[in-house]
Amino acid sequence: MKNILIISGTRPEIIKLAPVYHALREVPWARVQWLHTGQHAEMAQQIFDCFDVTPDISLKRTGASLVEFSTGCRQQLDAVMQQQAWSLVIVQGDTESAFQGGLAAFYHRVPLAHVEAGLRTYNLNRPFPEEGLRQMISRLVQFHFAPTQGSEAALQAEGIADAKIHLTGNTVIDAQRWACKRHGIRRSIAGRGHLLVTVHRRENWGDDVAEICHAIAEIARQQPELEVLFPVHLNPVIQKPVNAILGDLPNVRLTPPLDYTQMQQALVDACIVLTDSGGLQEEAPTFGVPVLVLREETERPEAVQAGCALLIGASRPVIVRETLRLLTDTAAYTRMSQAGNPFGDGAASQRIVEVLARSLADEAVALPELA
């Protein structure tokens, strides 16, 4: 019996690890436990409830700053790692929780698996600090679960052995399929649907948020029959300009952040998504919804290459031009909406479990040398 520890800290991690957790619970050779670091609290609980996951271990968040959180998280993880002999630690993505989980595994000589490995922009400032964290995690990993051929190629280019890289697809698609079936998510409105907008990334804080909001306002005024749905991040840096610029427009609906099932419903009912979110770039193509990415770089270039997303940045005139083009050019819209989803087929979690079943039978998993 292999003792496997799944570590999560944020909402996206839970979404993408939940299918792996459920798949591991179905096999006879694994005893899987879920540890939540507390990096996200209330938002995390909504996702746990959605995916029928109850953490076995919950850490106490220490401090408000990232440094204080990291220090407390690292100390508590160290204590957990000493409690029993772990066969494997699984982390996902590029968060501080994933990085601290990876470090804890490394220092205790426990093999580390990285779900959604190999995403890169090679610009340490965009996204910050995620790009740096993701690259550092990759140096510690024995099982790199790459979601796409592009992420697989990035890992190979960095000198990681082919034997450690496994092309699986992205578990976000597994999660979507599971949730849509479990919660009955399907299109609920007639007509073309709403324009869905989300903004939260650190690189867009400041003038870019205002620029994006002015663009949305211009689109809303030019298209008064178009409903704009904007779930607004709780950060005051986002709240203040959004409410000031868009609060009085009759066809712009500002709401609190949506939970996972609400967001999936909002995606199903959308005609276009304007977002700086990485997750929505992966999720919207499942429902055939074109994505306009409000960033200068993306670590998910496959969506752009496949034609289901377009990288447009935070420039007001570009946002207005590209959104109105898709709203009025049927051929251009159809090309994007029918491009398909390049991120997976819904079987990524099964592939991950199959790799682990083969590999963990061999006790001699090569570990990196401590300096």
Disulfide bonds with the S-S distance in Angstrom:
none
